[in-house]
Amino acid sequence: MSKPDAWRLISNLMDHREERLAEYDIYIDPYKQTVINKVVEELKVGTNENIVKVLGYLDINSIAVRGLDGVYRGRGIYPIASLMNHSCICNTRNIINHTKLDTRATVSIKRGECITTHYVSPLLAVYNRREKLKERWFFECSCPRCNSSTDLQAFTSGVKCTKCTNYQVPVYPLQFKSKYRCLGCQEEISCDNVNKLVASLEPLVQALNVFQMPGTDTEESLIRTLEEKLHPTHQLVLDIKINLARKLGRTTGLLRCAERSVVKNKINLCIETLGVMKIVYPGLSKYRGLLLYELADSLALIHTWILDKQISSIHGETDPSQILDPVSNSIPGGTDPSQILDPVSNLIPRDTDPSQILDIPWIFGSVVKLLNLDISPTTSPGADWLKMYKYLSLVVIEESLCCLRFERDVSYEGDIYRNLINMKNSLEREN
């Protein structure tokens, strides 16, 4: 593309010149010494007005560019991709490989439907999303998600009610100062008090990011602390849970070496966070692909445990469909809890820690529901959990591969993609 053609495309973009000049000290002054004076006065290139316009194009439309090694290299303007509108539940994703940008659909897009991207993280609470969009792109988002008090049931803005066990959400989410009201007892709290609460907790999250502690105890403890004040999928909690879901079982080596309680927590976190992703960033997103990888690895591990016949009882081999979680409500009447088996261990003593017990039917059913699979999980006698978990593992692997298919080869995501291929081949080779 020639320079005149490129400039013609760029000149069609928004620069929000008037809005930026109206707040000169915020949007122009930071560039005055480093860019404007140097380019115009020292290099004698262009005029102040032209440079301000170019800076507007850059601030409003540029996208971060990374090298083949994934390291940040700067920002670039992609004129066609920059024409896409924002939505807090978008239907595309941008993939930059070196300097080339591909825009891929993450969900099916109907003819005539608007093609959208996200300018800010879809994990943010409604107040933070709308504030950032107004400050940088000068518009107030009113998409269906922003118009929903519960973020369409994602609850990334919810805080815990101090009067009952339910949660408070913004009553009028399109108002920046909306009060919050409890979904249970109807107790109300001002937006300012919610903002103060969140601001008081943010340093804890920031400290976690600065001080990279070994293990996962710090993250798990912080999640418990945050959940005393916030909804379990509030943006502050959700970000930590996503990182923890990927970290659990990886700190000391391979996942297969992890304790069963760790695998159980990992699966629970994957299911919970993927449930939110299903709402706020559906389809073939990179973040969903990485979480699906962690879930697939955990499901494949359960399959391996079953395959290795780590299911037994006093009387020898047991039908996997008869193995129940002693802490669920699926125990047959009259059954002695001490005789109920863990699906991945031998006979469990009466004083066994429940955290070590994996509920095989529940996990299977939860993943089937999460992925909207057209199969009916069964716990009837004769259910072949070995085949069912092999099938489910392959389905989750394939979904993850679809999400990560176009990522850079030389990247963390590229490594995960190759791991998924190896997992798939290994499962398919089994008789």
C-alpha positions, 0 to 999 in steps of 0.5 A: 500500500502506498503512503497516500493510500495509507494516509487516505485510510487513516484520515477516515478515522476519528481523532476527537480533536475538539474534545482533546483540545478542550482538555489540553492539559490532559490530552495534549500537554503530555506530548508537548515536549517529547513530540510536538516541539521536537517534530515541529520546531526541531525537525521542521516537519508539519505544523502543530495542528497536523501533529495534534491530529496525528496524535489523536489518530494514534491515541484513539485508534492504535493497537499494541504490537508485539514481536515474534517473541511476544515482547511489546514493541510499540503501537500501530494503526490498522485503519480498517480494523480501527473502524470496528465499533466497541461492544462489551460483548464483542464478536471478534478478536484481533490477532497480531503476528509480528506486524500483521493483524488478523481480525477473526470472528469469535462467534457466528455473525449474521448478515447485516449484524455489526462487527464489533471489538472491545476497546477495554477488557471485558472482565471490568465492572460496568463503572470501570468500562464506561469510565475508561470508554468515556475518558479515552474514546469520548462516548458512553457505552449503552450496550445490552451488558452495560444496560444490565444491573447484573452484567447479564448475570456475570456480576463483575460489578456486584458487591456483598450486602452487609445486611444479608448473604446476597449481593448488591448491584447498580440500580441504574447502570447507565448512570455513573453515580447509580446507587446499588441495591441488594438483590435479596433484602433491597438494602441500598448503598451509594456509588461512592461507598462502593467505589471506596470499598473497591479502592480499599481492596485494590492495593491487595490485588496490586501487591499480589501482582508486584510480589510474585510469591511461590505456590498458590496460598497467597492467591487462595487467601486473597480470594477468600478475603475479597469474597467477604466483600465482593461477588465471587465473580467481581472483576477484582476476584475474577482476575485472580481466579483466572490466574489461579486456575492456570497456576494450580498444579503447575507450581511443582511440575506436571499436573499429574503430580498434584494432589487431588484437592488441587485438581478439584479446586482447579476444575472448580475454578475453570468451570466458574471462570469459563461460565463468566467468559461464556457471557462476557467474552463468548466463543473462540477467544484466547483467554477462553482457550487457555482456560479450556486447556487447563480444564482439558488437562484436568479431565484427561488426568481423571481419565488416566486415573480411571484407566489406571484402575485406581477405582476399587472397593473391598470386593474388588472392581467397582462400577464407576457409576456407583461411586458417589461423592459422600458430601453430595446428596446422591448417597443411596438411603441407608448407605454407611458413609464410611463405605462410599468410595472416592472415584480415584482412590481406594476405600475412604476412611470415615475421617477422610478430608472431603477436599480430596474427593472428586465428584465424577458425575458432577464434574462431567455434568457441569462441563457438558452444561458449560459447553452446551453439549447435546448429550445426557450425562447419566449416573445409572448403573453401567455408565462407562466413565472411562469412555465418557471422560475420554470423549469429554476430554477430546471435546474440550481439547478440540474447543481449546485448539479452535480458540488458539489456532491462529496464535503466534508459533513462538509464544506461550499460546503456541506452546499450549497449542502444541501441548493440546495436540500431544494430549489429543494424539495420546488420547486417540491412540488409546484402545 
